[in-house]
Amino acid sequence: MLQGPYGSLDRDRPLLRLPFTHFAVGTVLLALTGLIACLVMSLMYHFKESTYTHCQVPNYLPSISASISLVPERYIWRCCIGLHSAPRYLVAATYFKFYRGRLARSPLELLLSGLTLLCSLAENTGLLLLTYVASTETYSVHKNGFIVFIGSSLLHMLFTCRLWQVISRYCVNPEEVTSYRWKVRLFLLSVSCCLAAAYFFRRHNKYCEPGIYTLFALCEYLVVLSNMAFHMTAFLDFGSKEMLVATPPEDKRY
């Protein structure tokens, strides 16, 4: 058989080979970069608008919803989250396949892995909803997207911690034990910050005290950062794995 420039040897080579850790971490860094850029720009160029509340009391930090609803911050955030969303769905599917391989003998854990996948998909979808519908456009839709994002995020963390508790009982890999411990710490941090944020938000609306909304915004930052750090533990979970893009093998004919 003649071998041309597009012969079978070249065709069967992988089109792309990338360490999965780089892929997962890069996905999280997209969202982190967008968040930092929006907050910094809001503080530098739109401080008055981003820190304004209905109480009209002194406030020193913008909420995330306020900062991503301004221009050009809105477009920066949408661009980063749009680029980050498709890989997030792929990472969710990868974790589901990983759990099925590690927990194949336990029907309860397999069911829990399915629920974890659904929560991960709902979390990403809620993030897309609150991203592309700003609070200044349709507040109710933005609010519901935020509720879906936070609720599914906490459930995803809880289910993931349970699955990794089972995995850590039988694993001998120290990185997996370290990953489980960090997941638990970040989940507890996220829950604590969510409760604190809810308290400060309610207190601000009820009493309109100066600076309270700033504390709410700070807790909101910590919730999102702990969520990102939780997803960043994929660096420990898939240290030796690679993402491979290749053409499917063809049946050989003789």
JOQUISUL-V674947 format. One record per backbone hydrogen bond with DSSP energy under -0.5 kcal/mol. CO is the residue of the C=O (numbers start at 1). NH is the residue of the N-H. Records with the same first field share a line. If there is no record, write none. Layout:
CO: NH / NH
//
This chain:
2: 4
4: 7
7: 11
8: 12
10: 13
16: 245
18: 243
19: 22 / 23
20: 24
21: 25
22: 26
23: 27
24: 28
25: 29
26: 30
27: 31
28: 32
29: 33
30: 34
31: 35
32: 36
33: 37
34: 38
35: 39
36: 40
37: 41
38: 42
39: 43
40: 44
41: 45 / 46
42: 46
46: 50
47: 51
49: 52
50: 63
53: 56
58: 211
63: 67
64: 68
66: 69
67: 70
70: 74
72: 75 / 76
73: 77
74: 78
75: 79
76: 80
77: 81
78: 82
79: 83
80: 84
81: 85
82: 86
83: 87
84: 88
85: 89
86: 90
87: 91
88: 92
89: 93
90: 94
91: 95
92: 96
93: 97
94: 98
95: 99
96: 100
97: 101
98: 102
99: 103
103: 106
105: 107
106: 110
107: 111
108: 112
109: 113
110: 114
111: 115
112: 116
113: 117
114: 118
115: 119
116: 120
117: 121
118: 122
119: 123
120: 124
121: 125
122: 126
123: 127
124: 128
125: 129
126: 130
127: 131
128: 132
129: 133
132: 134
134: 137 / 138
138: 142
139: 143
140: 144
141: 145
142: 146
143: 147
144: 148
145: 149
146: 150
147: 151
148: 152
149: 153
150: 154
151: 155
152: 156
153: 157
154: 158
155: 159
156: 160
157: 161
158: 162
159: 163
160: 164
161: 165
162: 166
163: 167
164: 168
165: 169
166: 169 / 170
167: 170 / 171
172: 174
173: 176 / 177
174: 178
175: 179
176: 180
177: 181
178: 182
179: 183
180: 184
181: 185
182: 186
183: 187
184: 188
185: 189
186: 190
187: 191
188: 192
189: 193
190: 194
191: 195
192: 196
193: 197
194: 198
195: 199
196: 200
197: 201
198: 202
199: 203
200: 204
201: 205
202: 206
203: 207 / 208
204: 208
209: 212 / 213
211: 215
212: 216
213: 217
214: 218
215: 219
216: 220
217: 221
218: 222
219: 223
220: 224
221: 225
222: 226
223: 227
224: 228
225: 229
226: 230
227: 231
228: 232
229: 233
230: 233
231: 234
232: 235
233: 236 / 237
234: 238
236: 239
238: 241
241: 20 / 21
242: 244
243: 18
244: 246
245: 15 / 16
//
